[in-house]
Amino acid sequence: MGEFDLIETFFKRPPRHATLGVGDDCALLAVKSGQQLAISSDMLVEGRHFLSTVSPAHLGHKALAVNLSDLAACGAEPKAFLLSLALPEVQPQWLAEFSKGLWALADLYQCDLIGGDTTRGPLNICITVMGEVPAYQALLRRGAQVGDDIYVSGHLGDARLALEVFRGHLSVPQSVFDTARLRMEKPTPQVALGMALRGLAHAAADISDGLLGDLQHILKASGVGAEIHIAQVLSTMACAKSSGLPEEVLLPLCLSGGDDYELVFTAPEHQRGAIVAASEAASTHVTRIGKIIASPQLTLLDSQGSSVANTFSSFDHFKTP
């Protein structure tokens, strides 16, 4: 099977939003009046972003999910994406399963595949995603204000727990590992929540490299600091109690583990009721974990309100082994 047969068989569909999709040198995408185009791109490299043991269907899902998570962080509605795929060889069964996982998530958000590229090489998946957001309503990192509450969506730490079990560093019951592994291999992008937070949240980011690292992006862009209650962060971990592991082992997974693809966002205190309503409308639980402060530092607080040393470092592709 050649390159163009591969595209025709597994990755070509009539577009729903694009004026022109797969098949020409360029795709054409019209943006509705009053909307801005939100664009993001992520690359997944075997051995760096995913293990060889992941199912192709889960990998197809995750490849798109991590990009949709970026759209969610800015409150954008998904519309289309480009797929660039490097393959060591053409394996029709692998491609059928990969595209099945990819299409299932794309269909859920009615997001068109409108082009991309394929080549031979080490397994590498790069997706560029596009969405629409009402003009000047995008959630940005730079909007956090002193006094804002800090929230996270969903669950933190479970994906990193699975990775540490894979590495042989931790041991948990099989049922716990199965749950954590699904969080790592098939994350849920919080698109509905991101859209619901428009006009409520002051700032937002998606949590891909770890809570503290991604929150620091907000703090730096906004010129503010934060106080974080570590017990509240730990409470978000779905596998915490059932894992049988002590808090000192679990805490780094939640604070700096990464691969969560949840949202961290800030909102004024008077919007607490509206934030609860938004989370319910999006069917996504949110947890209030701290406060934005004027002093440009990130402080961790224990259950007594005392400062705890921050020795946690988030993932960095050029620093993390």
Phi and psi in degrees as GROMACS dihedral restraints (atoms count N, CA, C in turn):
[ dihedral_restraints ]
;  ai    aj    ak    al  type     phi  dphi    fc
    3     4     5     6     1   -87.7    20    10
    4     5     6     7     1   177.9    20    10
    6     7     8     9     1   -58.0    20    10
    7     8     9    10     1   -46.6    20    10
    9    10    11    12     1   -77.3    20    10
   10    11    12    13     1   -30.0    20    10
   12    13    14    15     1   -65.5    20    10
   13    14    15    16     1   -39.4    20    10
   15    16    17    18     1   -58.8    20    10
   16    17    18    19     1   -49.1    20    10
   18    19    20    21     1   -62.4    20    10
   19    20    21    22     1   -46.6    20    10
   21    22    23    24     1   -61.8    20    10
   22    23    24    25     1   -39.1    20    10
   24    25    26    27     1   -76.9    20    10
   25    26    27    28     1   -43.1    20    10
   27    28    29    30     1  -110.0    20    10
   28    29    30    31     1   -21.5    20    10
   30    31    32    33     1  -130.2    20    10
   31    32    33    34     1    15.9    20    10
   33    34    35    36     1  -113.1    20    10
   34    35    36    37     1   128.5    20    10
   36    37    38    39     1  -145.9    20    10
   37    38    39    40     1   154.7    20    10
   39    40    41    42     1   -62.9    20    10
   40    41    42    43     1   133.6    20    10
   42    43    44    45     1   -72.8    20    10
   43    44    45    46     1   149.5    20    10
   45    46    47    48     1  -100.0    20    10
   46    47    48    49     1   -35.5    20    10
   48    49    50    51     1  -110.8    20    10
   49    50    51    52     1   -32.3    20    10
   51    52    53    54     1   -74.6    20    10
   52    53    54    55     1   147.1    20    10
   54    55    56    57     1   -70.7    20    10
   55    56    57    58     1   -35.0    20    10
   57    58    59    60     1  -146.0    20    10
   58    59    60    61     1   128.7    20    10
   60    61    62    63     1  -108.2    20    10
   61    62    63    64     1  -139.4    20    10
   63    64    65    66     1   -63.8    20    10
   64    65    66    67     1   137.6    20    10
   66    67    68    69     1   131.5    20    10
   67    68    69    70     1   -20.2    20    10
   69    70    71    72     1  -114.9    20    10
   70    71    72    73     1   176.7    20    10
   72    73    74    75     1   -66.0    20    10
   73    74    75    76     1   -28.4    20    10
   75    76    77    78     1  -135.3    20    10
   76    77    78    79     1   151.8    20    10
   78    79    80    81     1   -94.1    20    10
   79    80    81    82     1   160.1    20    10
   81    82    83    84     1  -123.3    20    10
   82    83    84    85     1   127.8    20    10
   84    85    86    87     1  -131.7    20    10
   85    86    87    88     1   119.1    20    10
   87    88    89    90     1   -93.0    20    10
   88    89    90    91     1   134.4    20    10
   90    91    92    93     1   -98.3    20    10
   91    92    93    94     1   132.5    20    10
   93    94    95    96     1   -62.8    20    10
   94    95    96    97     1   151.8    20    10
   96    97    98    99     1   -59.0    20    10
   97    98    99   100     1   135.9    20    10
   99   100   101   102     1    83.9    20    10
  100   101   102   103     1     3.2    20    10
  102   103   104   105     1  -112.3    20    10
  103   104   105   106     1   153.0    20    10
  105   106   107   108     1  -110.7    20    10
  106   107   108   109     1   151.0    20    10
  108   109   110   111     1   -91.0    20    10
  109   110   111   112     1   122.8    20    10
  111   112   113   114     1  -101.6    20    10
  112   113   114   115     1   130.2    20    10
  114   115   116   117     1  -131.5    20    10
  115   116   117   118     1   136.7    20    10
  117   118   119   120     1  -147.4    20    10
  118   119   120   121     1   155.6    20    10
  120   121   122   123     1  -140.4    20    10
  121   122   123   124     1   137.6    20    10
  123   124   125   126     1  -137.3    20    10
  124   125   126   127     1   146.3    20    10
  126   127   128   129     1  -116.6    20    10
  127   128   129   130     1   137.0    20    10
  129   130   131   132     1  -116.5    20    10
  130   131   132   133     1   123.4    20    10
  132   133   134   135     1  -115.7    20    10
  133   134   135   136     1   129.8    20    10
  135   136   137   138     1   -60.0    20    10
  136   137   138   139     1   134.6    20    10
  138   139   140   141     1    89.4    20    10
  139   140   141   142     1   -17.5    20    10
  141   142   143   144     1  -111.4    20    10
  142   143   144   145     1   -45.4    20    10
  144   145   146   147     1  -108.6    20    10
  145   146   147   148     1   -19.7    20    10
  147   148   149   150     1  -152.5    20    10
  148   149   150   151     1   155.0    20    10
  150   151   152   153     1   -90.8    20    10
  151   152   153   154     1   157.8    20    10
  153   154   155   156     1   -67.7    20    10
  154   155   156   157     1   -14.9    20    10
  156   157   158   159     1   -82.4    20    10
  157   158   159   160     1    -8.8    20    10
  159   160   161   162     1   -68.1    20    10
  160   161   162   163     1   142.5    20    10
  162   163   164   165     1   -70.5    20    10
  163   164   165   166     1   145.3    20    10
  165   166   167   168     1   -57.6    20    10
  166   167   168   169     1   -36.8    20    10
  168   169   170   171     1   -64.2    20    10
  169   170   171   172     1   -42.8    20    10
  171   172   173   174     1   -66.1    20    10
  172   173   174   175     1   -36.2    20    10
  174   175   176   177     1   -67.3    20    10
  175   176   177   178     1   -40.0    20    10
  177   178   179   180     1   -60.9    20    10
  178   179   180   181     1   -42.1    20    10
  180   181   182   183     1   -61.2    20    10
  181   182   183   184     1   -50.8    20    10
  183   184   185   186     1   -65.4    20    10
  184   185   186   187     1   -37.1    20    10
  186   187   188   189     1   -56.7    20    10
  187   188   189   190     1   -40.1    20    10
  189   190   191   192     1   -82.5    20    10
  190   191   192   193     1   -36.7    20    10
  192   193   194   195     1   -59.8    20    10
  193   194   195   196     1   -40.9    20    10
  195   196   197   198     1   -67.4    20    10
  196   197   198   199     1   -28.1    20    10
  198   199   200   201     1   -77.7    20    10
  199   200   201   202     1   -41.3    20    10
  201   202   203   204     1   -62.2    20    10
  202   203   204   205     1   -30.0    20    10
  204   205   206   207     1   -62.6    20    10
  205   206   207   208     1   -35.8    20    10
  207   208   209   210     1   -65.7    20    10
  208   209   210   211     1   -41.1    20    10
  210   211   212   213     1   -62.6    20    10
  211   212   213   214     1   -40.8    20    10
  213   214   215   216     1   -58.6    20    10
  214   215   216   217     1   -40.4    20    10
  216   217   218   219     1   -64.5    20    10
  217   218   219   220     1   -22.9    20    10
  219   220   221   222     1  -106.1    20    10
  220   221   222   223     1     7.3    20    10
  222   223   224   225     1    76.7    20    10
  223   224   225   226     1    22.4    20    10
  225   226   227   228     1   -93.8    20    10
  226   227   228   229     1   151.5    20    10
  228   229   230   231     1   -94.3    20    10
  229   230   231   232     1   123.8    20    10
  231   232   233   234     1   -61.9    20    10
  232   233   234   235     1   142.6    20    10
  234   235   236   237     1  -129.8    20    10
  235   236   237   238     1   -42.8    20    10
  237   238   239   240     1  -159.5    20    10
  238   239   240   241     1   163.3    20    10
  240   241   242   243     1  -151.6    20    10
  241   242   243   244     1   156.7    20    10
  243   244   245   246     1  -108.7    20    10
  244   245   246   247     1   141.6    20    10
  246   247   248   249     1  -122.5    20    10
  247   248   249   250     1   120.7    20    10
  249   250   251   252     1  -112.9    20    10
  250   251   252   253     1   126.7    20    10
  252   253   254   255     1  -132.7    20    10
  253   254   255   256     1   119.9    20    10
  255   256   257   258     1  -101.6    20    10
  256   257   258   259     1   129.6    20    10
  258   259   260   261     1  -126.6    20    10
  259   260   261   262     1   135.5    20    10
  261   262   263   264     1   -62.6    20    10
  262   263   264   265     1   -34.9    20    10
  264   265   266   267     1  -160.6    20    10
  265   266   267   268     1   162.9    20    10
  267   268   269   270     1   -87.5    20    10
  268   269   270   271     1   115.2    20    10
  270   271   272   273     1  -119.7    20    10
  271   272   273   274     1   100.4    20    10
  273   274   275   276     1   -53.7    20    10
  274   275   276   277     1   -39.8    20    10
  276   277   278   279     1   -66.1    20    10
  277   278   279   280     1   -41.9    20    10
  279   280   281   282     1   -62.1    20    10
  280   281   282   283     1   -44.8    20    10
  282   283   284   285     1   -65.2    20    10
  283   284   285   286     1   -36.6    20    10
  285   286   287   288     1   -63.2    20    10
  286   287   288   289     1   -42.9    20    10
  288   289   290   291     1   -71.6    20    10
  289   290   291   292     1   -41.8    20    10
  291   292   293   294     1   -59.5    20    10
  292   293   294   295     1   -48.6    20    10
  294   295   296   297     1   -67.4    20    10
  295   296   297   298     1   -30.7    20    10
  297   298   299   300     1   -61.8    20    10
  298   299   300   301     1   -46.4    20    10
  300   301   302   303     1   -65.6    20    10
  301   302   303   304     1   -39.6    20    10
  303   304   305   306     1   -63.4    20    10
  304   305   306   307     1   -49.3    20    10
  306   307   308   309     1   -65.5    20    10
  307   308   309   310     1   -35.6    20    10
  309   310   311   312     1   -60.6    20    10
  310   311   312   313     1   -43.8    20    10
  312   313   314   315     1   -74.1    20    10
  313   314   315   316     1   -39.4    20    10
  315   316   317   318     1   -60.4    20    10
  316   317   318   319     1   -40.8    20    10
  318   319   320   321     1   -66.3    20    10
  319   320   321   322     1   -35.8    20    10
  321   322   323   324     1   -58.9    20    10
  322   323   324   325     1   -35.4    20    10
  324   325   326   327     1  -107.9    20    10
  325   326   327   328     1     9.4    20    10
  327   328   329   330     1    49.1    20    10
  328   329   330   331     1    50.8    20    10
  330   331   332   333     1  -107.9    20    10
  331   332   333   334     1   119.9    20    10
  333   334   335   336     1   -80.8    20    10
  334   335   336   337     1   137.0    20    10
  336   337   338   339     1   -84.8    20    10
  337   338   339   340     1   117.6    20    10
  339   340   341   342     1  -117.1    20    10
  340   341   342   343     1     3.5    20    10
  342   343   344   345     1   159.6    20    10
  343   344   345   346     1  -169.9    20    10
  345   346   347   348     1   146.7    20    10
  346   347   348   349     1  -145.2    20    10
  348   349   350   351     1  -158.5    20    10
  349   350   351   352     1   154.4    20    10
  351   352   353   354     1  -132.7    20    10
  352   353   354   355     1   147.0    20    10
  354   355   356   357     1  -157.2    20    10
  355   356   357   358     1   168.0    20    10
  357   358   359   360     1   -89.9    20    10
  358   359   360   361     1   137.4    20    10
  360   361   362   363     1   165.8    20    10
  361   362   363   364     1  -178.1    20    10
  363   364   365   366     1   -57.2    20    10
  364   365   366   367     1   143.8    20    10
  366   367   368   369     1   -56.4    20    10
  367   368   369   370     1   119.2    20    10
  369   370   371   372     1  -150.3    20    10
  370   371   372   373     1   128.5    20    10
  372   373   374   375     1  -123.4    20    10
  373   374   375   376     1   121.4    20    10
  375   376   377   378     1  -123.9    20    10
  376   377   378   379     1   124.3    20    10
  378   379   380   381     1  -120.9    20    10
  379   380   381   382     1   135.4    20    10
  381   382   383   384     1  -113.6    20    10
  382   383   384   385     1   122.4    20    10
  384   385   386   387     1  -112.5    20    10
  385   386   387   388     1   148.5    20    10
  387   388   389   390     1  -129.6    20    10
  388   389   390   391     1   139.8    20    10
  390   391   392   393     1  -143.6    20    10
  391   392   393   394     1   173.1    20    10
  393   394   395   396     1  -115.8    20    10
  394   395   396   397     1   142.2    20    10
  396   397   398   399     1  -141.5    20    10
  397   398   399   400     1   138.6    20    10
  399   400   401   402     1   -53.7    20    10
  400   401   402   403     1   139.8    20    10
  402   403   404   405     1   -51.0    20    10
  403   404   405   406     1   128.7    20    10
  405   406   407   408     1    66.0    20    10
  406   407   408   409     1    17.9    20    10
  408   409   410   411     1  -112.0    20    10
  409   410   411   412     1     3.7    20    10
  411   412   413   414     1   -62.9    20    10
  412   413   414   415     1   140.8    20    10
  414   415   416   417     1   -78.4    20    10
  415   416   417   418     1   128.1    20    10
  417   418   419   420     1  -121.6    20    10
  418   419   420   421     1   167.5    20    10
  420   421   422   423     1   -77.2    20    10
  421   422   423   424     1   -23.3    20    10
  423   424   425   426     1   -88.0    20    10
  424   425   426   427     1     7.0    20    10
  426   427   428   429     1   -99.5    20    10
  427   428   429   430     1     1.7    20    10
  429   430   431   432     1   -62.6    20    10
  430   431   432   433     1   139.9    20    10
  432   433   434   435     1  -124.2    20    10
  433   434   435   436     1   148.1    20    10
  435   436   437   438     1   -55.3    20    10
  436   437   438   439     1   131.9    20    10
  438   439   440   441     1    97.3    20    10
  439   440   441   442     1   -13.9    20    10
  441   442   443   444     1   -60.5    20    10
  442   443   444   445     1   143.4    20    10
  444   445   446   447     1   -74.4    20    10
  445   446   447   448     1   151.1    20    10
  447   448   449   450     1  -112.6    20    10
  448   449   450   451     1   130.4    20    10
  450   451   452   453     1  -124.1    20    10
  451   452   453   454     1   155.9    20    10
  453   454   455   456     1  -128.5    20    10
  454   455   456   457     1   150.2    20    10
  456   457   458   459     1   -93.8    20    10
  457   458   459   460     1   155.4    20    10
  459   460   461   462     1    57.7    20    10
  460   461   462   463     1  -135.6    20    10
  462   463   464   465     1  -122.0    20    10
  463   464   465   466     1   139.9    20    10
  465   466   467   468     1  -116.3    20    10
  466   467   468   469     1   149.9    20    10
  468   469   470   471     1    92.0    20    10
  469   470   471   472     1   -21.1    20    10
  471   472   473   474     1   -68.0    20    10
  472   473   474   475     1   -40.0    20    10
  474   475   476   477     1   -62.4    20    10
  475   476   477   478     1   -42.0    20    10
  477   478   479   480     1   -69.1    20    10
  478   479   480   481     1   -32.8    20    10
  480   481   482   483     1   -57.9    20    10
  481   482   483   484     1   -46.2    20    10
  483   484   485   486     1   -60.5    20    10
  484   485   486   487     1   -42.7    20    10
  486   487   488   489     1   -62.1    20    10
  487   488   489   490     1   -42.0    20    10
  489   490   491   492     1   -68.0    20    10
  490   491   492   493     1   -31.2    20    10
  492   493   494   495     1   -68.3    20    10
  493   494   495   496     1   -44.0    20    10
  495   496   497   498     1   -56.8    20    10
  496   497   498   499     1   -39.2    20    10
  498   499   500   501     1   -75.6    20    10
  499   500   501   502     1   -11.3    20    10
  501   502   503   504     1    84.7    20    10
  502   503   504   505     1    11.1    20    10
  504   505   506   507     1   -84.6    20    10
  505   506   507   508     1   -25.5    20    10
  507   508   509   510     1  -133.5    20    10
  508   509   510   511     1   157.4    20    10
  510   511   512   513     1  -132.4    20    10
  511   512   513   514     1   129.7    20    10
  513   514   515   516     1  -137.8    20    10
  514   515   516   517     1   164.4    20    10
  516   517   518   519     1   -57.9    20    10
  517   518   519   520     1   150.5    20    10
  519   520   521   522     1   -56.8    20    10
  520   521   522   523     1   -40.4    20    10
  522   523   524   525     1   -63.8    20    10
  523   524   525   526     1   -36.1    20    10
  525   526   527   528     1   -67.7    20    10
  526   527   528   529     1   -44.4    20    10
  528   529   530   531     1   -61.3    20    10
  529   530   531   532     1   -41.6    20    10
  531   532   533   534     1   -61.6    20    10
  532   533   534   535     1   -41.4    20    10
  534   535   536   537     1   -66.1    20    10
  535   536   537   538     1   -46.0    20    10
  537   538   539   540     1   -66.1    20    10
  538   539   540   541     1   -38.7    20    10
  540   541   542   543     1   -63.0    20    10
  541   542   543   544     1   -39.1    20    10
  543   544   545   546     1   -64.5    20    10
  544   545   546   547     1   -36.2    20    10
  546   547   548   549     1   -64.6    20    10
  547   548   549   550     1   -35.6    20    10
  549   550   551   552     1   -74.9    20    10
  550   551   552   553     1   -42.1    20    10
  552   553   554   555     1   -91.4    20    10
  553   554   555   556     1   -20.6    20    10
  555   556   557   558     1  -139.0    20    10
  556   557   558   559     1    65.6    20    10
  558   559   560   561     1   -68.9    20    10
  559   560   561   562     1   156.4    20    10
  561   562   563   564     1  -104.7    20    10
  562   563   564   565     1   112.8    20    10
  564   565   566   567     1   -69.8    20    10
  565   566   567   568     1   135.1    20    10
  567   568   569   570     1   -90.1    20    10
  568   569   570   571     1    57.3    20    10
  570   571   572   573     1   -64.0    20    10
  571   572   573   574     1   -47.3    20    10
  573   574   575   576     1   -62.3    20    10
  574   575   576   577     1   -40.2    20    10
  576   577   578   579     1   -65.9    20    10
  577   578   579   580     1   -44.6    20    10
  579   580   581   582     1   -56.8    20    10
  580   581   582   583     1   -43.4    20    10
  582   583   584   585     1   -67.1    20    10
  583   584   585   586     1   -36.4    20    10
  585   586   587   588     1   -69.8    20    10
  586   587   588   589     1   -21.8    20    10
  588   589   590   591     1   -85.0    20    10
  589   590   591   592     1    -7.6    20    10
  591   592   593   594     1   -59.7    20    10
  592   593   594   595     1   129.8    20    10
  594   595   596   597     1    85.3    20    10
  595   596   597   598     1    -7.5    20    10
  597   598   599   600     1  -112.1    20    10
  598   599   600   601     1   -50.2    20    10
  600   601   602   603     1   -81.3    20    10
  601   602   603   604     1   145.8    20    10
  603   604   605   606     1   -87.9    20    10
  604   605   606   607     1   -31.6    20    10
  606   607   608   609     1  -154.5    20    10
  607   608   609   610     1   155.7    20    10
  609   610   611   612     1  -157.7    20    10
  610   611   612   613     1   157.2    20    10
  612   613   614   615     1  -153.9    20    10
  613   614   615   616     1   155.6    20    10
  615   616   617   618     1   -91.2    20    10
  616   617   618   619     1   152.0    20    10
  618   619   620   621     1   -99.8    20    10
  619   620   621   622     1    96.7    20    10
  621   622   623   624     1  -112.9    20    10
  622   623   624   625     1   -35.9    20    10
  624   625   626   627     1  -104.1    20    10
  625   626   627   628     1     6.1    20    10
  627   628   629   630     1   119.0    20    10
  628   629   630   631     1   141.5    20    10
  630   631   632   633     1   -53.1    20    10
  631   632   633   634     1   -53.2    20    10
  633   634   635   636     1   -64.7    20    10
  634   635   636   637     1   -40.1    20    10
  636   637   638   639     1   -65.6    20    10
  637   638   639   640     1   -43.3    20    10
  639   640   641   642     1   -74.6    20    10
  640   641   642   643     1   -32.0    20    10
  642   643   644   645     1   -65.3    20    10
  643   644   645   646     1   -35.8    20    10
  645   646   647   648     1   -60.7    20    10
  646   647   648   649     1   -31.1    20    10
  648   649   650   651     1   -61.6    20    10
  649   650   651   652     1   -41.4    20    10
  651   652   653   654     1   -65.3    20    10
  652   653   654   655     1   -46.4    20    10
  654   655   656   657     1   -62.5    20    10
  655   656   657   658     1   -43.3    20    10
  657   658   659   660     1   -66.0    20    10
  658   659   660   661     1   -45.1    20    10
  660   661   662   663     1   -66.2    20    10
  661   662   663   664     1   -30.5    20    10
  663   664   665   666     1   -95.1    20    10
  664   665   666   667     1   -10.4    20    10
  666   667   668   669     1    68.2    20    10
  667   668   669   670     1    37.4    20    10
  669   670   671   672     1  -133.6    20    10
  670   671   672   673     1  -179.7    20    10
  672   673   674   675     1  -125.6    20    10
  673   674   675   676     1  -174.1    20    10
  675   676   677   678     1  -151.3    20    10
  676   677   678   679     1   150.1    20    10
  678   679   680   681     1  -115.3    20    10
  679   680   681   682     1   126.9    20    10
  681   682   683   684     1  -120.3    20    10
  682   683   684   685     1   130.0    20    10
  684   685   686   687     1   -90.3    20    10
  685   686   687   688     1   110.9    20    10
  687   688   689   690     1   -66.5    20    10
  688   689   690   691     1   -28.6    20    10
  690   691   692   693     1   -65.5    20    10
  691   692   693   694     1   -36.0    20    10
  693   694   695   696     1   -68.3    20    10
  694   695   696   697     1   -38.0    20    10
  696   697   698   699     1   -65.0    20    10
  697   698   699   700     1   -46.3    20    10
  699   700   701   702     1   -61.9    20    10
  700   701   702   703     1   -30.8    20    10
  702   703   704   705     1   -66.3    20    10
  703   704   705   706     1   -16.4    20    10
  705   706   707   708     1   -81.4    20    10
  706   707   708   709     1   -13.9    20    10
  708   709   710   711     1   -75.5    20    10
  709   710   711   712     1   118.4    20    10
  711   712   713   714     1   -64.8    20    10
  712   713   714   715     1   -35.0    20    10
  714   715   716   717     1   -95.8    20    10
  715   716   717   718     1     7.9    20    10
  717   718   719   720     1   -58.3    20    10
  718   719   720   721     1   -55.8    20    10
  720   721   722   723     1   -70.4    20    10
  721   722   723   724     1   -41.3    20    10
  723   724   725   726     1   -76.4    20    10
  724   725   726   727     1   -13.5    20    10
  726   727   728   729     1   -72.5    20    10
  727   728   729   730     1   -28.6    20    10
  729   730   731   732     1    77.3    20    10
  730   731   732   733     1     7.3    20    10
  732   733   734   735     1   -94.1    20    10
  733   734   735   736     1   148.5    20    10
  735   736   737   738     1   -71.3    20    10
  736   737   738   739     1   160.4    20    10
  738   739   740   741     1   -58.9    20    10
  739   740   741   742     1   -37.3    20    10
  741   742   743   744     1   -67.3    20    10
  742   743   744   745     1   -20.1    20    10
  744   745   746   747     1   -85.2    20    10
  745   746   747   748     1   -39.1    20    10
  747   748   749   750     1   -76.7    20    10
  748   749   750   751     1   -32.9    20    10
  750   751   752   753     1   -58.8    20    10
  751   752   753   754     1   -46.0    20    10
  753   754   755   756     1   -61.2    20    10
  754   755   756   757     1   -30.8    20    10
  756   757   758   759     1   -64.5    20    10
  757   758   759   760     1   -37.8    20    10
  759   760   761   762     1   -78.7    20    10
  760   761   762   763     1   -38.3    20    10
  762   763   764   765     1   -81.6    20    10
  763   764   765   766     1   -32.0    20    10
  765   766   767   768     1  -144.0    20    10
  766   767   768   769     1    15.2    20    10
  768   769   770   771     1   -68.8    20    10
  769   770   771   772     1   -42.0    20    10
  771   772   773   774     1    82.6    20    10
  772   773   774   775     1   176.1    20    10
  774   775   776   777     1    66.0    20    10
  775   776   777   778     1    23.2    20    10
  777   778   779   780     1   -82.9    20    10
  778   779   780   781     1   -41.7    20    10
  780   781   782   783     1    55.6    20    10
  781   782   783   784     1    42.5    20    10
  783   784   785   786     1  -103.1    20    10
  784   785   786   787     1  -178.9    20    10
  786   787   788   789     1  -110.0    20    10
  787   788   789   790     1   140.4    20    10
  789   790   791   792     1  -113.1    20    10
  790   791   792   793     1   130.6    20    10
  792   793   794   795     1  -148.9    20    10
  793   794   795   796     1   161.0    20    10
  795   796   797   798     1  -120.0    20    10
  796   797   798   799     1   148.4    20    10
  798   799   800   801     1  -153.9    20    10
  799   800   801   802     1   150.3    20    10
  801   802   803   804     1   -65.5    20    10
  802   803   804   805     1   152.0    20    10
  804   805   806   807     1   -57.1    20    10
  805   806   807   808     1   -35.8    20    10
  807   808   809   810     1   -70.5    20    10
  808   809   810   811     1    -7.2    20    10
  810   811   812   813     1   -97.4    20    10
  811   812   813   814     1    11.0    20    10
  813   814   815   816     1   -57.5    20    10
  814   815   816   817     1   -44.4    20    10
  816   817   818   819     1   -63.5    20    10
  817   818   819   820     1   -40.9    20    10
  819   820   821   822     1   -68.0    20    10
  820   821   822   823     1   -34.2    20    10
  822   823   824   825     1   -66.0    20    10
  823   824   825   826     1   -42.4    20    10
  825   826   827   828     1   -60.3    20    10
  826   827   828   829     1   -44.5    20    10
  828   829   830   831     1   -63.3    20    10
  829   830   831   832     1   -40.2    20    10
  831   832   833   834     1   -64.6    20    10
  832   833   834   835     1   -41.1    20    10
  834   835   836   837     1   -66.9    20    10
  835   836   837   838     1   -37.4    20    10
  837   838   839   840     1   -68.4    20    10
  838   839   840   841     1   -41.1    20    10
  840   841   842   843     1   -63.5    20    10
  841   842   843   844     1   -32.7    20    10
  843   844   845   846     1   -90.5    20    10
  844   845   846   847     1     0.1    20    10
  846   847   848   849     1    54.3    20    10
  847   848   849   850     1    41.2    20    10
  849   850   851   852     1  -135.5    20    10
  850   851   852   853     1   121.6    20    10
  852   853   854   855     1   -71.2    20    10
  853   854   855   856     1   141.2    20    10
  855   856   857   858     1  -124.1    20    10
  856   857   858   859     1   150.7    20    10
  858   859   860   861     1  -126.2    20    10
  859   860   861   862     1   130.2    20    10
  861   862   863   864     1   -82.7    20    10
  862   863   864   865     1   120.7    20    10
  864   865   866   867     1  -117.4    20    10
  865   866   867   868     1    -4.0    20    10
  867   868   869   870     1   174.5    20    10
  868   869   870   871     1  -160.9    20    10
  870   871   872   873     1  -142.2    20    10
  871   872   873   874     1   146.8    20    10
  873   874   875   876     1   -84.0    20    10
  874   875   876   877     1   132.4    20    10
  876   877   878   879     1  -122.4    20    10
  877   878   879   880     1   165.2    20    10
  879   880   881   882     1   -73.9    20    10
  880   881   882   883     1   -39.1    20    10
  882   883   884   885     1   -65.3    20    10
  883   884   885   886     1   125.4    20    10
  885   886   887   888     1   -75.7    20    10
  886   887   888   889     1    67.8    20    10
  888   889   890   891     1  -147.4    20    10
  889   890   891   892     1   158.7    20    10
  891   892   893   894     1  -109.8    20    10
  892   893   894   895     1   115.5    20    10
  894   895   896   897     1  -112.3    20    10
  895   896   897   898     1   131.8    20    10
  897   898   899   900     1   -98.2    20    10
  898   899   900   901     1   133.8    20    10
  900   901   902   903     1  -118.6    20    10
  901   902   903   904     1   138.2    20    10
  903   904   905   906     1   -84.9    20    10
  904   905   906   907     1  -174.9    20    10
  906   907   908   909     1   -66.2    20    10
  907   908   909   910     1   -17.7    20    10
  909   910   911   912     1   -93.7    20    10
  910   911   912   913     1     1.2    20    10
  912   913   914   915     1    84.0    20    10
  913   914   915   916     1    11.1    20    10
  915   916   917   918     1   -89.4    20    10
  916   917   918   919     1   147.9    20    10
  918   919   920   921     1   -70.9    20    10
  919   920   921   922     1   139.1    20    10
  921   922   923   924     1  -116.4    20    10
  922   923   924   925     1   139.8    20    10
  924   925   926   927     1   -59.8    20    10
  925   926   927   928     1   132.2    20    10
  927   928   929   930     1   -95.3    20    10
  928   929   930   931     1    97.4    20    10
  930   931   932   933     1  -110.7    20    10
  931   932   933   934     1    16.8    20    10
  933   934   935   936     1   -94.9    20    10
  934   935   936   937     1   134.2    20    10
  936   937   938   939     1  -122.3    20    10
  937   938   939   940     1   136.6    20    10
  939   940   941   942     1   -86.8    20    10
  940   941   942   943     1   171.2    20    10
  942   943   944   945     1   -67.2    20    10
  943   944   945   946     1   137.8    20    10
  945   946   947   948     1  -139.5    20    10
  946   947   948   949     1   124.8    20    10
  948   949   950   951     1   -59.8    20    10
  949   950   951   952     1   -26.6    20    10
  951   952   953   954     1  -106.8    20    10
  952   953   954   955     1     3.8    20    10
  954   955   956   957     1  -124.7    20    10
  955   956   957   958     1   -32.9    20    10
  957   958   959   960     1   -82.8    20    10
  958   959   960   961     1   131.0    20    10
